[in-house]
Structures are given as structure tokens and as C-alpha cells.
Amino acid sequence: MTTPVWKPSQRLAFTTDENLLARAEAARRASGLPVYDLTLSNPTAAELPYPADALMQAFAEPSIAEYHPSPRGLAPARALVAADFARRGASVGTDQIVLTASSSESYSLLFKLLGNPGQAVLVPEPSYPLFDYLTSLEGLSPRPYRLAYDGRWHVDFDSVDLRDVAAIVVVSPNNPTGSYLSATDCDRLASLAAQEGIAIIADEVFADFPLAPAADAVTAMAGRKLPALTFSLGGLSKACGLPQMKLGWIAATGPAVLVEQALHDLDLVADSYLSVGTPVQVALPKLLEIGGALREAIHQRVLRNRAGLAASIGADSPCTLLPAEAGWSAIIRVPEVKNDEAWALELLREHGVLVQPGYFFDLRLGATLVLSLLPPPRIFDPGIAALLATCQV
Ligand SMILES: Cc1ncc(COP(=O)(O)O)c(C=O)c1O
């Protein structure tokens, strides 16, 4: 008898073995020793004031018993999202909004809309590592373009290769660099995209968490009259600290004729799944209200932790905190006596401090550690103290 052989799709070719840090974390947790998790990025696990009763009440609406399938989502919910763009200074019509289950799903729908199998998607580097997965799962491949750092992050246009490209992804503010796209880079990228007939996907999920934005930071691409078709992504997950609700959105902007055709075709894609639940759409007015308070609480936490971190790094410390314009992450440059993975492993094994090495994000600035600004003070403060004490070489 032949042994059955599992043959997954090549779309799963990105699957990798568990890395050393994940193994070290499992061992540390199994030992029962404390872990100061400075990678925490789930706001519901960050000891923030989640009003469980109000969240339950938000769903107490008789209309959750009805089903009105619609590829873009229910009009009243889309109108609220359009109004939320206005809060960020961008005027977007209700018809330009498409609801999804998450930003990751927004990427998935847009890659289906824009890409032919085998095509490349331009993605920023450094950035968060999910793009390998999101592109491969759609039969596409990520093609990095570099963000260069000279005290500020900007697009390295020499690394932008537009051959056979399905879409250009911009993450603004980027994770983990915390950099908004500058107006100059935005306009140059948009004019290149328009010339080549390539759409831009602008991931703005962290746009609501400014730290120290540059004067020319583009905080909402939908608010800028760009010559390229642009899809701006956001969602409850980050902007309202409500990832468990599973509601994301896409705003299509740019030349009207392209927007109209793109939305028509995006309807076909979205109609094949209809993945957004009715309850979350019906509850949206109240969720946005609750989310506004959560956003503020998250923002205060991030500001508090970043200020504490900056203050803890003395003038004579060999560590430096990279400036950031926005977002939930911080990047610390540590001495290059060992590489970033070795630092991360030492911090975890010997002090229980969990951080991510910069290479996870393709940071190429010597030895860097990436940490989240979301953890509660009782974890963040001792974690940072141990990190800075360890990296005093
Ligand atoms: C830059 C960026 N975009 C999108 C996402 C995913 O967001 P969502 O939870 O809405 O899928 C993340 C998650 O960390 C992220 O860092």
C-alpha cells in the first residue's frame, strides 16, 4: 500500500518552521518563569478599559434578525465609515466605501481584483511580515521596495521596479517604522502608478495614533487628489481597538472613471463571499462611539509608554530610540556586539523579556529590537528596565 502524500497548494510555499525565538518563548512559558511580553499587539489583552456591558448593548438591535446581502455592505454602516474619513479630513462618498471582515481581508479582495497569477505586488521594506503570506495566498508574490532611513524614512525610488506589478502597497504609518508617507513621496509614487495604470493600496490602520508627525506627513491619502486609483484601508481592529468585531473597510478614490469601474468589479469579488456579518454592521454606530474612547485610551497608553521609554534611555546609553511619527511600535538600536536575534534570545532566556528582532521586519540598521508600546505599565516598565540594563555593553 502506498503512503498517502499531502500535497498542499504552492500558495502555501511560504510556510516556515518555528523560529528560534518562538521556541525559546514556548520553553520559557513552560518553565513557569515570568514573561514580560513587549510584543503584545492585541489591545483587548492590554488591560485597557473595555466596557463589556456597552459592547453587549451595541448588538441589542432587532434588525440583526434580518439579512440584506450587499457586496459593499449595508448603506448606513458605509455612511458611518465615510463620516469617519471626514473626521480624518478626507471627503469620501458612501458609495466609495466597501466593508470587509478585516484589513487582511481587504488585501485579499483587492489582490483578487487587481492581480493576475504570478504577478508581483510592490510592498515596502521594512514593514510588517504578513505580506509574504497575503500575496502568496492569492497566487502573487511580494516585491520589496526599500524605505531608506537618514533620520527620517523615505521611499528609495531606485528600488521601485514596476515591471509586471499588480498593485503598489503603501503602509502609512508604517509598522514598525512609524513613518507616514511624506507628501513628496506620495505624489511621486502616485504619478508613477498613474503613468503605469497601477493601483495603490494604502494601509492606514495606524493613522489614528500620531506621536510626532512631520509637517508634510500624508495622514489620509483619500483626502489628497491623487492621479492614481487608490484604495485606503482601515478598520475597527486598530482605529477602535476592536479586532474581535471583524470589521474593516476600503475607500476607493482617484480618477472618477477608474473608481467607478473598480467598484463595479470589486462588487463581483465581494459578492462571492459576503463575509461581513449583519450584527457588526448594525452595531456600528455604538461600536464607533465606544471605539472612540478606546482609541483615546490606546493613544494615551502608547504616548505614556513611548515617553517613559525615551526618558529611560540615558544620554550615555549605547541604545538609541529611533524617532517615530505614529503607531504602536518602537525601534531601539542596540550595540552591535551581537546580532538582533542573539539579543532577543538573551533577553528572553535570561530576563524573560520578549521583543522582536529587527530582521523579522527586514530592518537593516545594524542590531535593532522592535517592541510594542501597548503593554500595561506593570509589564512595560520592568521589561524596559531589564532590556536597557542588559544592553549596557
Ligand atoms: C500595518 C498593518 N496592516 C494591517 C494589519 C491587520 O489588521 P486587521 O486586524 O484589520 O486585519 C496589521 C496587523 O498588525 C498591520 O500591522
The ligand as a MOL file (V3000), in Angstrom:
LIG
                    3D

  0  0  0     0  0            999 V3000
M  V30 BEGIN CTAB
M  V30 COUNTS 16 16 0 0 0
M  V30 BEGIN ATOM
M  V30 1 C 0.1860 47.5760 9.0530 0
M  V30 2 C -0.9010 46.5730 9.3360 0
M  V30 3 N -1.9370 46.4400 8.4840 0
M  V30 4 C -2.9320 45.5620 8.7060 0
M  V30 5 C -2.9310 44.7370 9.8180 0
M  V30 6 C -4.0540 43.7820 10.0040 0
M  V30 7 O -5.1890 44.4360 10.5010 0
M  V30 8 P -6.5770 43.6690 10.6550 0
M  V30 9 O -6.6370 43.1920 12.0620 0
M  V30 10 O -7.6230 44.7000 10.3670 0
M  V30 11 O -6.6000 42.5620 9.6680 0
M  V30 12 C -1.8700 44.8300 10.7280 0
M  V30 13 C -1.8270 43.9760 11.9080 0
M  V30 14 O -0.9750 44.0640 12.7700 0
M  V30 15 C -0.8310 45.7710 10.4850 0
M  V30 16 O 0.2180 45.8890 11.3220 0
M  V30 END ATOM
M  V30 BEGIN BOND
M  V30 1 1 1 2
M  V30 2 1 2 3
M  V30 3 2 2 15
M  V30 4 2 3 4
M  V30 5 1 4 5
M  V30 6 1 5 6
M  V30 7 2 5 12
M  V30 8 1 6 7
M  V30 9 1 7 8
M  V30 10 2 8 9
M  V30 11 1 8 10
M  V30 12 1 8 11
M  V30 13 1 12 13
M  V30 14 1 12 15
M  V30 15 2 13 14
M  V30 16 1 15 16
M  V30 END BOND
M  V30 END CTAB
M  END
